[in-house]
């Protein structure tokens, strides 16, 4: 699109304080007395005490031959990690060389767990700074002074579990714009190391590209590893240096080195820079670090014997697992079963729409039993849907029964490992209900670990499920070796070393203690505890840890003084003196967010919400309860960066109607006290009872229109039999400035002599906002004036533009809300790509509202003002299951047939049956005129009424 230059500056990072970015080599690092010589520019593993010769890349100020309309003058990233607390700054400077004004988009990818703390930008000499406000306050301030030609926001993306911070500005010819974003996150130890990922995607060649990572670890750095993630393209570019307690990674490719090839104008900087490291651990009681009234306790003891485990493998065998994915899962499971020890107990559950168990009880992991389990797994044939709810409840039931019968070793640890690649499609579909069912049934001594496979899995849901139940989640992408990744994940969670780990800090001035995990310690991980203390009353922190190892009760004690850490941090200008405070806040807010989602009462939830909000404001960070207001010094131009809503996976609030709870959400075998069955009267049943409130007008496949008439409390249905490519007007309201049209697509071939048609594209036009929204089965395109944004169905996004709110739920639904009073929901229906007949299509749902003008029209719009109908003389029809009746409407008498249509809002796969009275002949007599009167030439053409 002309006039729109998209500058993608995408990372996988954290927040930082502002410091000056060094511009030449690493000279400032030479002040460190314990520094190993700088390594040559190779991605490599740097063990303790290894030495390298230094090799610097070419000069970074190289001239770029091409004169681009918009020049990326500089692209700089700084990360500092101080005792596992990572802070990152992203800076970018752009110049408009075009003779015309240009739009520039600053798009930064950050991990979903990171907290944004600051953003600023300077547009042609005018500086915009940020402040954190409670959401409603922020939105009110934004509404008072919206910035012209400037936008900001946060968009949740499914790609690599990130969120995108986006800012769009229009800059004049010759003008400059500078961006700077800060955010922070804690590094958790997994598989024996910490991992810091920077997703580098400048989108174009940069005159100056600088990436610096500083690591400051008082415990000492045991190893440092920077793998080659750019397929050898930047061999010779990175410079790695490592001392005993400090390390520095510098990545500064010249313009020539950035090019994909010697004559290419595209950049090869498109991927992740990954830094992995671990620290020394000399004390079994862990490392206690005390500073500025806060303490952090890192606990990861080594050289302990594994304790017995009771493990349930819960494996998704639905149709989507067919092929290589299932083959690699089977191979990995066979290796995992070989790793079990005889003192371990296990069983295997596999599920699609049904749930099966290899053994109904836990059995010892003898060679005979593991061999039998392998044979069972090898015979699995993936097919059908996905019933996650019942599979997990079955696993919980088996462990609960074994525990209640005294069949578990009191010194053992119980685990459930869920392996799945998709959302539930059968049984309980509402993810919050699945979470609730699991939480209510699982015992406190059971940990649930989840492994999400592929790009389509709802990883947010799996993370919540595991985090709430003393476990962790991991994701495997489709382009990775599934077998090795599954084994790696299992190795991480399969070595329980300690049970019932308890931390005690015996002094009254120690308060607000919080931690990152529950009370079992697994090899390769780390328990982190943080708290506050009064430095005027306490100069030393004492910690007493109690835990149970394989056969022994352990009591460990450690002591820390503030002076030790203060002396170390004061000698390093890159060290963050507030790391203890930030880590405590990070842990506490995340713990409170988890508690809030499980609060038993509204009062408890309100109290937790107040605590989260106050901490968010005190620590100046964007959380689900706050937003960032970005404004100029005069306060007359503002932008709003609002965090995405919590990804609850079922559509929340006004975006979702009715309940997704399938009959038997908790199976009878999992509930020892079944609820009494109350018979229902068959007579006088209303159509209403089968329709989830609030009722809507909707269009689904071929396209079936279902019109709900609130006064009559009736559903009236009709089909439109038209041709592929034709565009139908659905809503036309010139007075309100609202237009909705839909374009038809056809099936791949006729079935029974008839070619089915569906909506393949929908166009929404809001005239007063000058906004067009085009939704196809591939993309969601938003256009306002000359600006265009394109989203994929694989995104989850939340966008606000003046009065219009657009919410995208990945691979499921788009909801458009106007002034919080009028909404349109579009459902995506995916089919098997190799299906001989069916194609992907869209369904549209519009709740009745009185906000349309009296002149609203269109195939749906005309019913916003309900016509009077009278249905009478119900009688048997040609089909005994479909009675007929007479209907008087608009002065005509029609013959209608009672039947069922599908409502896919509550079950996107199979749909829910909705009884309705069907009007034949493409709605003739019920709609005004003939359906061909509603054909329009273009997607945004206005309906011309006769």
HELIX and SHEET records of a PDB file:
HELIX    1   1 UNK A   27  UNK A   31  5                                   5    
HELIX    2   2 UNK A  135  UNK A  144  1                                  10    
HELIX    3   3 UNK A  159  UNK A  161  5                                   3    
HELIX    4   4 UNK A  255  UNK A  258  1                                   4    
HELIX    5   5 UNK A  319  UNK A  321  5                                   3    
HELIX    6   6 UNK A  324  UNK A  339  1                                  16    
HELIX    7   7 UNK A  367  UNK A  378  1                                  12    
HELIX    8   8 UNK A  388  UNK A  404  1                                  17    
HELIX    9   9 UNK A  431  UNK A  441  1                                  11    
HELIX   10  10 UNK A  459  UNK A  467  1                                   9    
HELIX   11  11 UNK A  482  UNK A  493  1                                  12    
HELIX   12  12 UNK A  562  UNK A  570  1                                   9    
HELIX   13  13 UNK A  579  UNK A  597  1                                  19    
HELIX   14  14 UNK A  602  UNK A  618  1                                  17    
HELIX   15  15 UNK A  653  UNK A  655  5                                   3    
HELIX   16  16 UNK A  668  UNK A  670  5                                   3    
HELIX   17  17 UNK A  687  UNK A  690  5                                   4    
HELIX   18  18 UNK A  701  UNK A  703  5                                   3    
HELIX   19  19 UNK A  767  UNK A  769  5                                   3    
HELIX   20  20 UNK A  861  UNK A  864  5                                   4    
HELIX   21  21 UNK A  920  UNK A  923  1                                   4    
HELIX   22  22 UNK A  931  UNK A  934  5                                   4    
SHEET    1   A 4 UNK A   4  UNK A   8  0                                        
SHEET    2   A 4 UNK A 102  UNK A 111  1                                        
SHEET    3   A 4 UNK A 162  UNK A 171 -1                                        
SHEET    4   A 4 UNK A 150  UNK A 157 -1                                        
SHEET    1   B 4 UNK A  45  UNK A  47  0                                        
SHEET    2   B 4 UNK A 221  UNK A 225 -1                                        
SHEET    3   B 4 UNK A 270  UNK A 279 -1                                        
SHEET    4   B 4 UNK A 194  UNK A 201 -1                                        
SHEET    1   C10 UNK A 239  UNK A 242  0                                        
SHEET    2   C10 UNK A 246  UNK A 251 -1                                        
SHEET    3   C10 UNK A 206  UNK A 216 -1                                        
SHEET    4   C10 UNK A  70  UNK A  82  1                                        
SHEET    5   C10 UNK A  85  UNK A  96 -1                                        
SHEET    6   C10 UNK A 176  UNK A 186 -1                                        
SHEET    7   C10 UNK A 115  UNK A 123 -1                                        
SHEET    8   C10 UNK A 126  UNK A 134 -1                                        
SHEET    9   C10 UNK A 626  UNK A 632 -1                                        
SHEET   10   C10 UNK A 638  UNK A 642 -1                                        
SHEET    1   D 4 UNK A 287  UNK A 291  0                                        
SHEET    2   D 4 UNK A 294  UNK A 299 -1                                        
SHEET    3   D 4 UNK A 527  UNK A 532 -1                                        
SHEET    4   D 4 UNK A 511  UNK A 515 -1                                        
SHEET    1   E 6 UNK A 355  UNK A 357  0                                        
SHEET    2   E 6 UNK A 345  UNK A 351 -1                                        
SHEET    3   E 6 UNK A 309  UNK A 316  1                                        
SHEET    4   E 6 UNK A 413  UNK A 420  1                                        
SHEET    5   E 6 UNK A 446  UNK A 453  1                                        
SHEET    6   E 6 UNK A 473  UNK A 476  1                                        
SHEET    1   F 3 UNK A 355  UNK A 357  0                                        
SHEET    2   F 3 UNK A 345  UNK A 351 -1                                        
SHEET    3   F 3 UNK A 363  UNK A 364 -1                                        
SHEET    1   G 4 UNK A 521  UNK A 522  0                                        
SHEET    2   G 4 UNK A 496  UNK A 504 -1                                        
SHEET    3   G 4 UNK A 540  UNK A 548 -1                                        
SHEET    4   G 4 UNK A 553  UNK A 561 -1                                        
SHEET    1   H12 UNK A 797  UNK A 801  0                                        
SHEET    2   H12 UNK A 804  UNK A 809 -1                                        
SHEET    3   H12 UNK A 813  UNK A 818 -1                                        
SHEET    4   H12 UNK A 822  UNK A 829 -1                                        
SHEET    5   H12 UNK A 841  UNK A 847 -1                                        
SHEET    6   H12 UNK A 696  UNK A 700 -1                                        
SHEET    7   H12 UNK A 704  UNK A 709 -1                                        
SHEET    8   H12 UNK A 714  UNK A 719 -1                                        
SHEET    9   H12 UNK A 912  UNK A 919  1                                        
SHEET   10   H12 UNK A 892  UNK A 903 -1                                        
SHEET   11   H12 UNK A 884  UNK A 889 -1                                        
SHEET   12   H12 UNK A 869  UNK A 875 -1                                        
SHEET    1   I 7 UNK A 787  UNK A 792  0                                        
SHEET    2   I 7 UNK A 779  UNK A 784 -1                                        
SHEET    3   I 7 UNK A 771  UNK A 776 -1                                        
SHEET    4   I 7 UNK A 757  UNK A 766 -1                                        
SHEET    5   I 7 UNK A 738  UNK A 746 -1                                        
SHEET    6   I 7 UNK A 727  UNK A 733 -1                                        
SHEET    7   I 7 UNK A 935  UNK A 936 -1                                        
END                                                                             
